[in-house]
């Protein structure tokens, strides 16, 4: 299966250093420009299905990048829930910053209400089953940084919390092939 993966474009909170998790903020002009820049590249991919998170920032980005396309929205593609850290500027809370960095070394974070990396991986498995049922071989996915990092870990046989893959940049298209 061939995956084309895109992290949503820059948002106001990305600019301000605020952690989204499953909360939302609007795309910036740069985020909208990132979507429009992708628009010209995507037809050459010849995909069978286009999926996107149902969170507003991701869906709006996908709509700009793929106007007049059938976008399959899914809550399974939502960003990892970061509990009490969502909506916070991590640099203002050193202990929270430290707890947030643990996402690269352990499954569960010491953050009240946060989702474990293995729980995100379970959502990924449910989504992969959905893709297989559709019979899609070439898939375009608009998602979120941490979710995409965990997907890459999952597909390469790493622990979901592995630090092997960095968070993708906003608006960046990259591919991943599985056999």
Secondary structure as the mmCIF struct_conf table of DSSP 4:
data_model
#
loop_
_struct_conf.conf_type_id
_struct_conf.id
_struct_conf.beg_label_comp_id
_struct_conf.beg_label_asym_id
_struct_conf.beg_label_seq_id
_struct_conf.end_label_comp_id
_struct_conf.end_label_asym_id
_struct_conf.end_label_seq_id
STRN STRN1 UNK A 2 UNK A 7
HELX_LH_PP_P HELX_LH_PP_P1 UNK A 8 UNK A 10
STRN STRN2 UNK A 11 UNK A 11
HELX_RH_AL_P HELX_RH_AL_P1 UNK A 12 UNK A 16
TURN_TY1_P TURN_TY1_P1 UNK A 17 UNK A 17
STRN STRN3 UNK A 18 UNK A 18
TURN_TY1_P TURN_TY1_P2 UNK A 21 UNK A 22
HELX_LH_PP_P HELX_LH_PP_P2 UNK A 26 UNK A 26
STRN STRN4 UNK A 27 UNK A 27
HELX_LH_PP_P HELX_LH_PP_P3 UNK A 28 UNK A 28
HELX_RH_AL_P HELX_RH_AL_P2 UNK A 29 UNK A 42
HELX_RH_3T_P HELX_RH_3T_P1 UNK A 43 UNK A 45
BEND BEND1 UNK A 48 UNK A 48
STRN STRN5 UNK A 49 UNK A 53
BEND BEND2 UNK A 54 UNK A 55
HELX_RH_AL_P HELX_RH_AL_P3 UNK A 56 UNK A 65
TURN_TY1_P TURN_TY1_P3 UNK A 66 UNK A 68
BEND BEND3 UNK A 69 UNK A 69
STRN STRN6 UNK A 71 UNK A 74
HELX_RH_3T_P HELX_RH_3T_P2 UNK A 75 UNK A 77
HELX_LH_PP_P HELX_LH_PP_P4 UNK A 78 UNK A 81
STRN STRN7 UNK A 82 UNK A 82
HELX_RH_3T_P HELX_RH_3T_P3 UNK A 83 UNK A 85
TURN_TY1_P TURN_TY1_P4 UNK A 86 UNK A 87
STRN STRN8 UNK A 89 UNK A 89
HELX_RH_3T_P HELX_RH_3T_P4 UNK A 90 UNK A 92
HELX_RH_AL_P HELX_RH_AL_P4 UNK A 94 UNK A 101
HELX_RH_3T_P HELX_RH_3T_P5 UNK A 102 UNK A 104
TURN_TY1_P TURN_TY1_P5 UNK A 105 UNK A 105
BEND BEND4 UNK A 107 UNK A 108
BEND BEND5 UNK A 110 UNK A 111
TURN_TY1_P TURN_TY1_P6 UNK A 112 UNK A 113
STRN STRN9 UNK A 114 UNK A 114
HELX_LH_PP_P HELX_LH_PP_P5 UNK A 115 UNK A 116
HELX_RH_AL_P HELX_RH_AL_P5 UNK A 117 UNK A 134
TURN_TY1_P TURN_TY1_P7 UNK A 135 UNK A 135
BEND BEND6 UNK A 137 UNK A 137
STRN STRN10 UNK A 138 UNK A 143
HELX_RH_AL_P HELX_RH_AL_P6 UNK A 145 UNK A 155
TURN_TY1_P TURN_TY1_P8 UNK A 156 UNK A 157
TURN_TY1_P TURN_TY1_P9 UNK A 160 UNK A 161
BEND BEND7 UNK A 163 UNK A 165
HELX_LH_PP_P HELX_LH_PP_P6 UNK A 166 UNK A 169
TURN_TY1_P TURN_TY1_P10 UNK A 170 UNK A 171
STRN STRN11 UNK A 173 UNK A 177
#
